Amino acid sequence: MKTEPHINDPTMQAQIRAELGRLPWAKDLSRETIDDLAATFQVVSLEAGEVVHRCDQSLTSAVFVIRGRLHATVKDLFGNDAFKHVLIRGTAFGMFSIAQPDDVNTDVVALEPSTILKLPLATLFDLGGKHRDLQMSLYRLAGQLVRRVVMVDRTKALPSAVGIVHQSPATREFTSRLLGRLSQIEDGLCLASDDSDWQSIEGVNFRSIYKDGRLISTDEGRELLVEWSALGRVFLDLGAHYPQSELIRLVRFDDRILCCVEPQEIEPALSLIKSIEQSVPNWRDKISLVWVLEGDAQWRPFVPGLSEIVEGEFKISFQEPGPNQGGLLRSGLERIVHDLRGCKIGLALGGGAARGMAHLGVLKALEDHGIHVDMIAGTSAGAMTGVVYASGIAVEHAIDLFKTDLTLPWHFRRMPGGGYWYLVYKYRRGQFDPMLRKYLEDARLEQLPIPMLTVTVDLVRGGPVIREQGDATRCILESINLPGLSKPIINQGEALVDGGLVNNIPADVLVAKGCNFVLASSVTAKLEREFAGIRADQPVERYASPSFLQVMMRGQAVQNFNMNAVGVQPADFVIEPDVTSFDLSEFERTDELAEVGERTANESITQIKQLLAKLDSKLFSD
């Protein structure tokens, strides 16, 4: 740990003032207050692994991260790890120990070479007595910290410096489109680039990172960062053709790195990512791969072991979608904007047999109103509709496919309960597999345009299984495998059946995956008060003899109805299409079900947008 002198260092003083100006709680502070704080701070340089605070130590200083990342582990009363989070550039620790008791019981360690500002709490409170604006800012901060301790706070820290590395010149368009979109909602964007063909964008400050025919030095880069950090967010844009040591030297300044790649360039891109991660430990979670797809490509290629190298992925395309393709790849840029703005929208699609086809209408309404979800989790029918949508198939085409392929043949229509027997027939004859592969081929979940998770249940272990990788068709089959209609799917010591048995609306799965705004589409919130001709309001019960299939499907519907209130709890908003007039087996009415879902979602759009505006008023404003 090295403490750097700064009182007489104009560059360091300027950097401290700039960083303070970027902190949300300090945005209303006067220049005088900022100057007093800047003159009081200690500047501390940390190496990877150095300890900032131990849980058994008294908390005496506030800490502000201005470079690098710290890892905080909150301990419970028994000394066990209760919660972990990462402190990045612009975040604070220990600001208000009374309102933030978890800091006293927290281990804080540098994940990588980092720089922090330290200020004794006693000095901070003295300054609060001197400056009324600082006092009010501390009160607001205290409220925020109490909220984080007492409530679930899913806010995400925003990266101040973002690196964009291009494996080939063909992906340079990504930078201009990204900065063009961000300039509509952010002020003071700054771009340092080696692109000699850069076309200026209004609201984006530009500087070449070439100086006298060479890349800028480390010191020059630091000075540039200090100069521009007071203006707004800084982007570093460069090609990957430089020596890896040069690239690593420059991207060390960044809080996030986006590696842009075309499919044919994946191998050198992965080599670069591995080199960065080896050179700068614990960087894996701040590197994302951006696939730039061309032509009619719907899915990125399958790369074995990719998840072991890269955690974050985005898939985008700048070309018009092909026949029967939706706009998921075209809206991929918006998902990257969400990520850089600290937003992650999840959509949970619940089970409900044929009634789950209403989800298709919900998806269409959200898409039509520009609400782009970043992740989908689905159970049973929600898994089937969700995967097909996430594969890039246009909603209208998906409706036609399901209606055509799941309409009852004439001989089943003549049978009592023919719709249920038809489902049994398709299950037992293995006909769902070829039907789904007609849509999905051999695509895997991780190849799809947006992240998709499916929920199934393992009868061996007695709990849910969450799939986010693997053969997409098989993942659907596991999730829709209703006991009684089909045998369990046996897979490596697992006996897998319908996920609706334990988690019919997987909103909690999306929260666990980092979504800070979760929508849920539930088709089980209402239950028709009739079964097999029996009604509770009939004074005389007429004779009824439901088949075992009717009893089984009704039992599933009742179970889902009673689980519904629990399943939707983690969601921020629930869309509840009333589909009680549709039988659980009426897949031939997929178009009508989708219309109900679309109409219900359209009625909720204003409320959803109002809630999203609370998350990010600039990004989701009308």
Backbone torsions as a table, in degrees:
resi	resn	phi	psi	omega
1	MET	NA	126.0	-175.6
2	LYS	-125.0	124.7	176.8
3	THR	-93.9	124.5	-175.7
4	GLU	-97.9	132.8	174.7
5	PRO	-66.8	145.3	-177.0
6	HIS	-146.5	-10.1	-174.2
7	ILE	-56.7	-41.1	-178.4
8	ASN	-106.5	17.9	-179.1
9	ASP	-104.3	100.6	-177.3
10	PRO	-59.9	-37.8	-179.9
11	THR	-63.0	-47.3	-179.9
12	MET	-65.9	-40.2	177.3
13	GLN	-60.2	-43.0	179.0
14	ALA	-63.0	-40.4	179.8
15	GLN	-65.3	-42.4	179.4
16	ILE	-62.1	-45.2	178.8
17	ARG	-62.4	-41.0	179.6
18	ALA	-63.5	-43.6	-178.6
19	GLU	-67.1	-40.0	176.8
20	LEU	-62.0	-38.5	179.7
21	GLY	-65.2	-20.8	-178.5
22	ARG	-90.1	-12.9	-179.0
23	LEU	-74.2	129.4	-177.4
24	PRO	-54.7	-41.0	-176.7
25	TRP	-71.5	-18.3	-176.3
26	ALA	-104.6	6.4	-172.6
27	LYS	-65.5	-23.7	-178.0
28	ASP	-100.0	8.1	-179.3
29	LEU	-73.8	145.3	178.0
30	SER	-73.4	165.0	178.4
31	ARG	-63.1	-36.9	179.0
32	GLU	-62.2	-44.5	179.1
33	THR	-63.4	-44.0	178.4
34	ILE	-59.6	-43.5	-179.6
35	ASP	-62.9	-41.9	178.9
36	ASP	-64.0	-41.9	178.1
37	LEU	-64.9	-44.8	-178.1
38	ALA	-62.0	-34.6	-178.9
39	ALA	-76.3	-12.4	-175.2
40	THR	-102.3	-24.7	-176.6
41	PHE	-64.2	148.0	164.6
42	GLN	-96.9	135.1	175.9
43	VAL	-98.2	118.2	-174.4
44	VAL	-118.9	126.6	175.7
45	SER	-97.1	134.1	-177.4
46	LEU	-120.6	144.5	168.9
47	GLU	-94.4	159.9	178.3
48	ALA	-56.4	130.7	179.0
49	GLY	94.6	-11.2	179.7
50	GLU	-70.5	142.5	-177.7
51	VAL	-88.0	129.7	175.9
52	VAL	-94.8	-40.1	-178.9
53	HIS	-154.9	141.3	174.9
54	ARG	-111.9	150.8	-175.7
55	CYS	-63.9	-22.7	-179.7
56	ASP	-92.2	5.9	179.1
57	GLN	-97.7	152.4	172.5
58	SER	-73.1	142.3	179.7
59	LEU	-89.5	113.8	-175.2
60	THR	-118.6	-16.8	-174.6
61	SER	-133.2	149.2	169.5
62	ALA	-88.3	147.2	-176.8
63	VAL	-127.6	134.9	175.2
64	PHE	-123.1	129.3	179.5
65	VAL	-87.7	123.3	177.2
66	ILE	-115.3	-10.1	174.7
67	ARG	-159.4	141.1	178.8
68	GLY	85.1	-157.7	-176.6
69	ARG	-148.0	143.9	175.0
70	LEU	-116.9	147.6	178.2
71	HIS	-109.2	122.2	-178.6
72	ALA	-109.2	128.8	177.7
73	THR	-119.8	111.5	179.9
74	VAL	-83.6	131.2	-179.9
75	LYS	-99.9	147.2	173.2
76	ASP	-86.7	-173.8	-177.0
77	LEU	-63.3	-20.9	-178.2
78	PHE	-98.8	5.5	179.4
79	GLY	83.4	8.0	178.1
80	ASN	-86.1	153.4	177.5
81	ASP	-68.5	117.0	-178.5
82	ALA	-101.3	-31.3	-175.3
83	PHE	-160.6	141.0	178.9
84	LYS	-128.0	140.8	174.6
85	HIS	-152.5	164.4	-176.6
86	VAL	-111.0	131.4	176.2
87	LEU	-97.9	118.1	-179.4
88	ILE	-110.8	-179.9	178.9
89	ARG	-48.5	128.1	178.2
90	GLY	93.9	-3.7	179.9
91	THR	-100.4	159.9	-176.0
92	ALA	-121.5	157.8	179.0
93	PHE	-141.5	133.1	174.1
94	GLY	76.9	18.0	-176.5
95	MET	-64.5	-32.8	-173.9
96	PHE	-146.1	84.7	-170.6
97	SER	-63.4	-27.1	179.4
98	ILE	-70.9	-42.5	179.7
99	ALA	-82.4	-12.8	-176.3
100	GLN	-127.6	65.8	-174.7
101	PRO	-63.1	-20.0	179.9
102	ASP	-63.8	-24.7	179.3
103	ASP	-64.6	-31.8	178.7
104	VAL	-65.3	-34.2	-179.6
105	ASN	-103.6	42.1	-174.8
106	THR	-128.3	133.5	169.2
107	ASP	-92.2	129.7	178.8
108	VAL	-124.7	123.2	-176.2
109	VAL	-132.4	142.9	176.6
110	ALA	-71.7	125.5	176.7
111	LEU	-77.0	-27.2	-175.3
112	GLU	-154.1	171.3	174.8
113	PRO	-53.0	123.1	-170.7
114	SER	-138.8	161.9	174.4
115	THR	-128.2	131.2	179.6
116	ILE	-127.9	158.6	170.7
117	LEU	-107.3	132.5	178.7
118	LYS	-118.4	141.8	178.1
119	LEU	-144.1	121.6	177.9
120	PRO	-54.4	137.5	-178.2
121	LEU	-60.0	-37.0	179.2
122	ALA	-60.6	-41.5	178.4
123	THR	-66.9	-40.0	179.4
124	LEU	-61.3	-42.9	179.6
125	PHE	-69.1	-34.9	175.2
126	ASP	-61.8	-43.7	177.9
127	LEU	-64.6	-33.5	176.5
128	GLY	-63.0	-35.0	175.8
129	GLY	-70.0	-27.5	-179.3
130	LYS	-81.6	-38.5	-174.9
131	HIS	-114.7	113.7	-179.3
132	ARG	-60.6	-38.4	-179.0
133	ASP	-65.4	-35.9	177.0
134	LEU	-68.1	-39.9	178.5
135	GLN	-58.4	-47.3	179.9
136	MET	-64.9	-37.6	178.2
137	SER	-64.5	-37.7	177.9
138	LEU	-67.0	-36.9	176.4
139	TYR	-61.9	-45.0	178.9
140	ARG	-62.5	-41.1	179.7
141	LEU	-63.6	-40.5	179.1
142	ALA	-59.0	-42.5	177.3
143	GLY	-61.1	-41.9	178.6
144	GLN	-63.8	-40.2	-178.4
145	LEU	-69.6	-38.6	175.8
146	VAL	-61.0	-41.9	178.4
147	ARG	-60.2	-39.9	-179.0
148	ARG	-67.3	-34.3	-178.1
149	VAL	-78.4	-45.8	-172.5
150	VAL	-82.9	-35.7	-175.1
151	MET	-114.9	168.1	174.2
152	VAL	-80.3	112.6	-179.4
153	ASP	-107.2	115.7	-175.4
154	ARG	-105.6	20.9	177.1
155	THR	-68.0	148.6	-178.2
156	LYS	-118.3	138.7	176.1
157	ALA	-70.4	140.0	-177.0
158	LEU	-92.6	135.8	176.8
159	PRO	-70.2	129.9	179.4
160	SER	-84.3	-31.9	-179.7
161	ALA	-125.3	123.5	-175.2
162	VAL	-121.9	126.5	175.4
163	GLY	-95.8	138.8	175.6
164	ILE	-124.2	115.3	-177.0
165	VAL	-113.8	126.6	-176.9
166	HIS	-104.8	124.1	178.4
167	GLN	-73.1	-28.0	177.4
168	SER	-145.1	157.7	179.6
169	PRO	-60.6	-19.4	-176.0
170	ALA	-64.2	-21.4	-177.3
171	THR	-96.0	4.5	-178.0
172	ARG	-60.4	-27.0	179.6
173	GLU	-58.4	-28.6	-179.7
174	PHE	-57.4	-43.8	-177.5
175	THR	-62.0	-46.5	-178.2
176	SER	-65.8	-38.0	178.5
177	ARG	-68.7	-41.2	179.7
178	LEU	-64.6	-48.7	-179.8
179	LEU	-66.6	-35.3	176.3
180	GLY	-61.3	-42.3	179.1
181	ARG	-69.7	-44.2	-178.8
182	LEU	-66.1	-31.8	-179.5
183	SER	-65.0	-18.6	177.3
184	GLN	-74.5	-20.2	-174.7
185	ILE	-127.6	-8.2	179.8
186	GLU	-126.8	145.5	175.8
187	ASP	-101.3	153.0	172.0
188	GLY	69.6	30.7	176.9
189	LEU	-67.4	140.2	-177.9
190	CYS	-126.9	131.9	-179.5
191	LEU	-124.8	122.2	170.5
192	ALA	-108.3	121.5	-170.4
193	SER	-144.3	157.3	172.5
194	ASP	-99.5	9.6	-177.0
195	ASP	-80.4	108.0	-178.8
196	SER	-72.8	-15.8	-179.4
197	ASP	-99.9	15.4	-177.5
198	TRP	-60.1	129.5	175.7
199	GLN	-98.2	124.0	-173.4
200	SER	-59.4	145.1	177.4
201	ILE	-122.7	131.9	179.5
202	GLU	-59.5	130.2	179.7
203	GLY	90.5	1.3	179.7
204	VAL	-117.3	114.5	174.9
205	ASN	-75.6	132.8	-175.0
206	PHE	-122.6	140.3	171.2
207	ARG	-146.1	137.2	175.6
208	SER	-73.3	139.8	177.0
209	ILE	-90.4	9.0	170.3
210	TYR	-91.8	137.3	175.7
211	LYS	-141.1	116.7	-178.2
212	ASP	57.5	41.1	176.0
213	GLY	76.8	15.0	-179.6
214	ARG	-139.5	160.0	173.4
215	LEU	-67.7	146.7	-179.6
216	ILE	-61.6	151.0	-179.3
217	SER	-77.1	173.1	178.3
218	THR	-60.9	-45.2	179.8
219	ASP	-64.7	-40.3	177.8
220	GLU	-65.0	-37.7	176.8
221	GLY	-64.4	-40.8	178.8
222	ARG	-65.0	-41.5	178.2
223	GLU	-63.4	-40.4	178.0
224	LEU	-62.6	-41.6	179.3
225	LEU	-63.0	-42.6	178.3
226	VAL	-63.2	-44.3	-178.4
227	GLU	-61.7	-41.9	-173.3
228	TRP	-91.8	-19.2	-175.5
229	SER	-62.5	-26.1	177.3
230	ALA	-74.8	-19.4	-178.7
231	LEU	-83.8	-41.4	-176.5
232	GLY	168.1	-154.0	-178.1
233	ARG	-77.4	139.9	-176.6
234	VAL	-107.8	132.9	175.7
235	PHE	-118.6	134.2	175.8
236	LEU	-111.6	116.8	-172.8
237	ASP	-119.8	120.5	-178.4
238	LEU	-156.0	159.5	177.5
239	GLY	-79.6	161.3	-177.7
240	ALA	-91.5	9.7	-173.9
241	HIS	-82.6	-6.4	179.3
242	TYR	-76.2	161.8	172.6
243	PRO	-54.9	141.7	-175.3
244	GLN	-58.4	-33.4	178.6
245	SER	-62.0	-37.2	178.3
246	GLU	-68.0	-43.8	179.1
247	LEU	-62.0	-46.4	-178.7
248	ILE	-63.1	-38.9	179.1
249	ARG	-58.8	-39.5	-177.6
250	LEU	-80.0	-42.5	-175.4
251	VAL	-75.0	-8.1	176.0
252	ARG	-61.7	-21.6	178.6
253	PHE	-74.2	-16.7	-166.7
254	ASP	-89.6	145.0	173.3
255	ASP	-84.0	-27.5	177.8
256	ARG	-138.2	148.0	176.8
257	ILE	-130.4	126.1	176.0
258	LEU	-108.2	114.2	179.2
259	CYS	-97.0	108.7	-176.6
260	CYS	-89.0	133.3	-174.3
261	VAL	-149.5	141.6	166.1
262	GLU	-88.9	155.2	-175.2
263	PRO	-52.1	-38.9	-176.6
264	GLN	-72.7	-10.0	-178.0
265	GLU	-106.8	15.8	-171.8
266	ILE	-66.1	-37.5	-175.7
267	GLU	-62.9	-52.4	177.1
268	PRO	-63.2	-31.2	177.7
269	ALA	-63.9	-43.8	179.0
270	LEU	-66.9	-35.8	176.7
271	SER	-61.3	-42.2	178.1
272	LEU	-64.1	-45.1	-179.5
273	ILE	-60.8	-42.8	177.7
274	LYS	-60.3	-41.1	-179.6
275	SER	-64.7	-41.7	178.3
276	ILE	-62.1	-46.5	-177.6
277	GLU	-65.6	-33.9	177.3
278	GLN	-72.6	-35.6	-178.2
279	SER	-77.7	-34.7	-179.7
280	VAL	-123.8	97.0	-175.7
281	PRO	-59.0	152.6	175.3
282	ASN	63.1	31.8	177.8
283	TRP	-99.2	-1.6	-171.1
284	ARG	-58.2	-39.4	-174.8
285	ASP	-79.3	-3.8	177.4
286	LYS	-112.0	11.2	175.1
287	ILE	-109.5	126.7	177.0
288	SER	-122.7	143.9	177.5
289	LEU	-96.5	127.9	178.2
290	VAL	-109.2	107.8	177.2
291	TRP	-82.3	122.6	175.1
292	VAL	-103.8	105.7	-173.7
293	LEU	-99.2	149.9	-176.6
294	GLU	-125.1	166.4	174.8
295	GLY	62.1	-138.8	-178.0
296	ASP	-91.5	10.1	-178.6
297	ALA	-61.2	125.8	176.6
298	GLN	-98.6	-33.3	-172.5
299	TRP	-126.0	146.3	172.9
300	ARG	-73.0	155.7	-178.4
301	PRO	-64.6	154.5	176.9
302	PHE	-80.6	125.2	178.6
303	VAL	-120.9	104.3	-179.6
304	PRO	-55.0	135.4	176.5
305	GLY	77.0	7.9	-177.4
306	LEU	-62.3	-38.9	-178.6
307	SER	-62.9	-20.9	177.6
308	GLU	-78.6	-14.4	-178.5
309	ILE	-106.0	-40.5	-175.1
310	VAL	-126.3	131.1	175.7
311	GLU	-89.4	-45.4	-175.5
312	GLY	-97.5	136.7	178.2
313	GLU	-139.1	146.2	169.1
314	PHE	-134.2	146.6	176.6
315	LYS	-124.1	128.0	-177.9
316	ILE	-137.8	162.2	172.1
317	SER	-148.6	145.4	177.7
318	PHE	-103.6	5.7	-178.4
319	GLN	-102.5	157.4	178.5
320	GLU	-65.3	142.9	-179.8
321	PRO	-65.5	152.8	178.8
322	GLY	-78.5	-177.6	179.5
323	PRO	-57.4	133.2	177.9
324	ASN	66.0	9.8	175.9
325	GLN	-94.4	144.1	174.9
326	GLY	-84.0	-168.3	-176.3
327	GLY	-104.4	23.0	-176.2
328	LEU	-61.2	-42.6	180.0
329	LEU	-70.1	-36.3	177.3
330	ARG	-64.7	-33.0	178.9
331	SER	-89.3	6.4	178.8
332	GLY	-60.1	-33.8	178.3
333	LEU	-61.4	-39.1	-179.7
334	GLU	-63.5	-33.3	178.4
335	ARG	-69.5	-32.7	174.7
336	ILE	-68.7	-39.9	174.9
337	VAL	-60.1	-44.5	175.1
338	HIS	-52.6	-48.4	-176.4
339	ASP	-62.1	-44.5	-179.0
340	LEU	-71.7	-20.0	176.9
341	ARG	-94.6	4.0	178.2
342	GLY	78.4	24.8	-179.2
343	CYS	-115.3	140.3	174.3
344	LYS	-145.0	106.7	-175.3
345	ILE	-95.3	123.0	177.6
346	GLY	-109.6	151.1	177.7
347	LEU	-128.9	119.3	178.1
348	ALA	-99.5	125.7	-179.6
349	LEU	-112.3	118.4	-175.7
350	GLY	-85.3	166.4	176.2
351	GLY	-78.7	168.6	-179.3
352	GLY	162.0	24.1	-179.9
353	ALA	53.5	-135.2	-176.4
354	ALA	-60.6	-29.3	-179.8
355	ARG	-62.8	-21.7	177.2
356	GLY	-65.6	-13.4	176.6
357	MET	-64.8	-17.3	175.8
358	ALA	-62.7	-23.7	177.9
359	HIS	-58.8	-32.4	-179.5
360	LEU	-61.2	-39.8	176.8
361	GLY	-67.5	-37.4	176.5
362	VAL	-61.6	-45.6	179.1
363	LEU	-60.8	-41.2	179.4
364	LYS	-63.6	-43.7	-179.1
365	ALA	-63.4	-44.8	179.1
366	LEU	-60.9	-44.1	-179.8
367	GLU	-63.8	-44.6	-178.7
368	ASP	-62.0	-29.5	-178.9
369	HIS	-96.7	13.3	174.6
370	GLY	72.7	21.9	175.4
371	ILE	-97.2	99.3	-174.4
372	HIS	-94.8	114.2	179.9
373	VAL	-78.3	147.1	-177.7
374	ASP	-97.4	-19.1	-178.0
375	MET	-158.2	143.8	178.2
376	ILE	-124.5	139.4	170.7
377	ALA	-126.5	133.3	-176.3
378	GLY	-137.2	146.6	176.2
379	THR	-119.8	132.6	175.0
380	SER	56.0	-118.6	178.6
381	ALA	-59.1	-31.8	176.1
382	GLY	-65.9	-33.4	175.5
383	ALA	-68.0	-41.6	-177.7
384	MET	-66.9	-50.0	179.4
385	THR	-67.6	-37.7	-178.4
386	GLY	-65.8	-44.1	-179.7
387	VAL	-65.8	-43.7	179.8
388	VAL	-60.9	-43.5	177.0
389	TYR	-64.5	-47.0	-178.3
390	ALA	-64.3	-18.2	178.2
391	SER	-74.3	-12.3	179.7
392	GLY	103.2	0.2	177.9
393	ILE	-71.0	133.5	177.7
394	ALA	-60.0	143.1	-176.5
395	VAL	-58.1	-45.0	-178.9
396	GLU	-59.3	-39.0	178.8
397	HIS	-69.2	-39.2	178.0
398	ALA	-61.8	-40.4	177.6
399	ILE	-59.8	-45.5	179.2
400	ASP	-63.2	-40.2	-178.7
401	LEU	-63.6	-50.8	-178.6
402	PHE	-63.9	-41.6	-180.0
403	LYS	-63.4	-41.2	-178.9
404	THR	-69.9	-47.5	-171.9
405	ASP	-81.1	-15.2	-178.5
406	LEU	-115.9	11.2	173.7
407	THR	-73.0	138.1	-176.4
408	LEU	-66.4	132.7	168.8
409	PRO	-63.6	159.8	-171.5
410	TRP	-59.6	-37.4	-175.8
411	HIS	-71.4	-25.1	175.8
412	PHE	-77.3	-26.9	179.1
413	ARG	-67.2	-26.1	-177.7
414	ARG	-83.4	-9.6	-177.0
415	MET	-92.7	141.3	170.4
416	PRO	-61.2	129.0	-176.1
417	GLY	65.2	29.5	-175.1
418	GLY	-59.7	-33.3	-180.0
419	GLY	-61.2	-40.3	179.3
420	TYR	-71.1	-41.9	178.7
421	TRP	-64.3	-30.7	177.0
422	TYR	-66.0	-39.8	177.2
423	LEU	-64.6	-42.0	176.9
424	VAL	-59.5	-44.7	179.6
425	TYR	-58.2	-45.3	-178.0
426	LYS	-68.9	-36.9	176.4
427	TYR	-64.8	-54.3	-172.4
428	ARG	-67.1	-30.2	179.1
429	ARG	-89.2	2.0	178.0
430	GLY	65.6	31.7	-174.8
431	GLN	-85.3	-14.1	177.0
432	PHE	-68.7	-33.6	-178.8
433	ASP	-60.5	-57.1	179.6
434	PRO	-64.3	-31.5	177.9
435	MET	-62.0	-47.6	-178.3
436	LEU	-70.0	-36.3	179.6
437	ARG	-68.3	-23.1	173.9
438	LYS	-62.0	-33.0	178.0
439	TYR	-86.3	-44.1	-166.8
440	LEU	-104.3	-10.7	-173.9
441	GLU	52.9	-129.5	179.8
442	ASP	-110.0	27.8	-178.6
443	ALA	-61.9	148.5	175.7
444	ARG	-106.7	155.7	-177.9
445	LEU	-54.8	-42.1	-175.3
446	GLU	-70.6	-12.0	178.4
447	GLN	-88.1	-15.7	-172.1
448	LEU	-69.1	157.3	-177.0
449	PRO	-56.2	-34.4	176.8
450	ILE	-129.3	153.7	179.9
451	PRO	-61.2	134.4	-178.9
452	MET	-132.7	131.7	177.8
453	LEU	-121.5	139.6	177.1
454	THR	-118.3	152.1	-177.3
455	VAL	-117.3	128.1	172.9
456	THR	-132.7	177.2	-178.5
457	VAL	-126.5	134.2	176.4
458	ASP	-98.2	114.2	-179.7
459	LEU	-69.1	-19.7	179.7
460	VAL	-73.1	-52.4	-178.6
461	ARG	-87.6	-17.6	176.0
462	GLY	77.6	29.4	-179.3
463	GLY	-149.5	174.3	-178.5
464	PRO	-72.7	153.7	173.8
465	VAL	-124.6	124.5	-178.7
466	ILE	-102.0	121.1	177.8
467	ARG	-101.9	128.9	170.8
468	GLU	-127.9	-0.2	174.2
469	GLN	-139.4	160.7	176.1
470	GLY	114.7	171.9	-178.9
471	ASP	-55.6	121.3	-173.5
472	ALA	-61.8	-43.0	179.9
473	THR	-62.6	-45.5	-179.6
474	ARG	-62.6	-39.0	179.4
475	CYS	-62.4	-38.7	175.7
476	ILE	-64.3	-47.8	-177.3
477	LEU	-59.1	-38.2	177.5
478	GLU	-64.2	-40.3	-173.9
479	SER	-76.9	-28.3	-177.9
480	ILE	-97.7	7.4	-171.6
481	ASN	-79.8	79.2	-174.3
482	LEU	-70.6	124.3	178.3
483	PRO	-58.5	135.3	-176.9
484	GLY	103.6	-37.6	174.6
485	LEU	-83.6	-31.3	-177.4
486	SER	-149.5	164.7	177.0
487	LYS	-79.5	156.2	176.1
488	PRO	-59.1	146.8	174.8
489	ILE	-86.7	119.1	-176.9
490	ILE	-90.6	126.4	-177.6
491	ASN	-150.0	107.3	174.6
492	GLN	47.4	56.9	177.6
493	GLY	80.3	8.7	178.2
494	GLU	-113.4	145.4	172.4
495	ALA	-118.9	102.1	-164.6
496	LEU	-101.9	133.7	178.0
497	VAL	-137.4	-179.4	-175.0
498	ASP	-49.5	128.8	-178.3
499	GLY	-66.8	-18.0	-179.4
500	GLY	-65.1	-13.0	178.6
501	LEU	-62.1	-32.9	-176.5
502	VAL	-126.7	-23.4	-176.6
503	ASN	-149.5	83.1	-173.4
504	ASN	-78.1	-25.2	178.6
505	ILE	-128.5	94.8	-168.1
506	PRO	-80.8	52.2	176.7
507	ALA	-64.9	-36.3	-179.6
508	ASP	-63.3	-31.9	178.5
509	VAL	-62.3	-40.1	-179.5
510	LEU	-70.1	-38.5	176.0
511	VAL	-61.7	-44.0	179.2
512	ALA	-63.0	-26.2	178.7
513	LYS	-88.9	8.8	172.9
514	GLY	95.8	7.2	177.2
515	CYS	-70.7	129.8	179.2
516	ASN	-106.1	8.3	166.2
517	PHE	-148.3	120.6	-174.0
518	VAL	-122.1	123.4	170.2
519	LEU	-98.0	148.4	175.0
520	ALA	-129.8	138.3	173.0
521	SER	-112.0	113.3	-175.1
522	SER	-117.4	125.6	175.6
523	VAL	-107.0	13.0	-179.5
524	THR	-118.9	12.4	-179.1
525	ALA	-72.9	-22.1	179.5
526	LYS	-122.1	147.3	-178.9
527	LEU	-132.2	122.9	179.3
528	GLU	-63.1	139.8	-176.6
529	ARG	-90.6	48.6	177.9
530	GLU	-150.8	141.4	176.4
531	PHE	-146.6	120.2	177.5
532	ALA	54.2	37.2	179.8
533	GLY	84.2	-0.5	-179.3
534	ILE	-95.0	128.4	178.5
535	ARG	-125.4	141.1	-178.9
536	ALA	-67.6	-25.8	-177.0
537	ASP	-90.4	3.6	178.7
538	GLN	-85.5	124.8	-177.5
539	PRO	-66.3	-29.5	179.8
540	VAL	-120.6	118.3	-179.2
541	GLU	-74.9	118.2	179.0
542	ARG	-84.9	159.9	-176.5
543	TYR	-61.9	133.5	176.7
544	ALA	-146.7	142.7	179.4
545	SER	-137.3	77.6	-179.4
546	PRO	-66.4	146.4	176.6
547	SER	-73.6	165.6	-179.7
548	PHE	-65.0	-29.2	177.4
549	LEU	-67.7	-41.1	177.2
550	GLN	-63.1	-42.8	179.0
551	VAL	-62.3	-43.8	-178.3
552	MET	-64.7	-45.6	-179.3
553	MET	-68.1	-38.6	176.6
554	ARG	-65.4	-40.1	177.3
555	GLY	-60.1	-41.1	177.0
556	GLN	-63.3	-42.5	-180.0
557	ALA	-63.4	-41.7	179.0
558	VAL	-65.2	-43.1	178.0
559	GLN	-59.5	-47.2	-179.4
560	ASN	-64.1	-38.8	178.2
561	PHE	-59.8	-44.1	-178.6
562	ASN	-75.1	-25.9	176.9
563	MET	-82.8	-15.4	-171.4
564	ASN	-57.1	-46.6	-176.5
565	ALA	-61.3	-33.4	177.9
566	VAL	-75.7	-43.9	-175.3
567	GLY	-63.1	-33.6	-177.0
568	VAL	-86.5	-4.0	-176.2
569	GLN	-55.2	-44.7	-178.5
570	PRO	-71.4	-11.4	-175.8
571	ALA	-76.9	147.3	176.2
572	ASP	-83.2	-25.0	177.3
573	PHE	-155.0	140.8	-177.4
574	VAL	-120.0	127.2	174.0
575	ILE	-98.1	125.3	-172.3
576	GLU	-125.9	81.3	175.9
577	PRO	-62.0	134.4	177.3
578	ASP	-85.6	101.0	-177.0
579	VAL	-116.6	24.1	-177.6
580	THR	-67.3	-17.9	178.4
581	SER	-80.5	-3.8	-179.7
582	PHE	-104.8	136.7	175.2
583	ASP	-72.5	152.3	-178.6
584	LEU	-63.5	-16.7	-177.6
585	SER	-105.8	4.0	-171.5
586	GLU	-85.6	62.6	177.5
587	PHE	-66.2	-24.0	179.1
588	GLU	-66.0	-11.2	177.5
589	ARG	-103.4	27.6	-178.5
590	THR	-54.9	-41.0	-178.9
591	ASP	-64.2	-39.8	178.2
592	GLU	-67.9	-41.2	178.0
593	LEU	-62.4	-42.2	178.4
594	ALA	-62.3	-37.4	178.6
595	GLU	-62.9	-41.3	178.1
596	VAL	-63.1	-44.8	178.6
597	GLY	-61.8	-43.0	179.8
598	GLU	-64.6	-43.7	-179.0
599	ARG	-63.8	-42.4	-179.9
600	THR	-65.0	-43.9	179.6
601	ALA	-64.7	-41.0	178.6
602	ASN	-59.0	-36.9	179.1
603	GLU	-67.8	-19.0	-176.1
604	SER	-103.0	-5.2	-172.3
605	ILE	-58.1	-43.7	-178.6
606	THR	-59.2	-45.6	178.6
607	GLN	-63.1	-42.6	-179.6
608	ILE	-62.4	-44.4	-179.5
609	LYS	-65.9	-35.0	176.6
610	GLN	-63.9	-41.2	177.8
611	LEU	-67.4	-41.3	177.9
612	LEU	-63.8	-35.0	178.9
613	ALA	-63.2	-28.8	175.4
614	LYS	-68.8	-30.7	177.6
615	LEU	-73.6	-42.7	179.2
616	ASP	-155.9	100.1	-173.9
617	SER	-67.7	-30.3	-179.4
618	LYS	-77.8	-41.9	-176.7
619	LEU	-71.5	-35.7	-173.7
620	PHE	-113.9	19.9	176.7
621	SER	-76.1	150.2	178.0
622	ASP	-74.5	NA	NA
